[in-house]
C-alpha cells in the first residue's frame, strides 16, 4: 500500500488527489488456517496486524475494509487449488456473538 500511495503522490503531486481504499484486509484468529511459517493464525497476531497495519493505513488517510467484522462459524472450509482445506471461519475482528477479540482503537 505504501508503494501505491507513493506512486499516486508522484503522479498527482498529492496523496489527497484521490480517495484511496484498501478493498479487503484482515488476519485469521485462533483456530484459523496458518500460511506456511510466515503467517500464523492467532488472535495475538491479528491484534498486531490491526495495530501495525490497519492503524498505519488509517493514519496515512487510507480507507480500510477489514474482512471480516465478525467470525463466521457457519462457513464451510474452503479448498484451495492445492487441495488443502482451509478454515475460513475466524477472520473476524469480533466473535460471532459481537465480542471484540482485541482493542479496535488506534
ABEGO torsion letter per residue (X at the ends): XAAAAAAAAAAAGBAAABBBBBABBEBBBBGBBBBEAABBBBAAAAAAAAAAAAAAAAAAGBBBBBOBABBBAABBBBBBAAGBBBBAAAABABBAAGBBABBABX
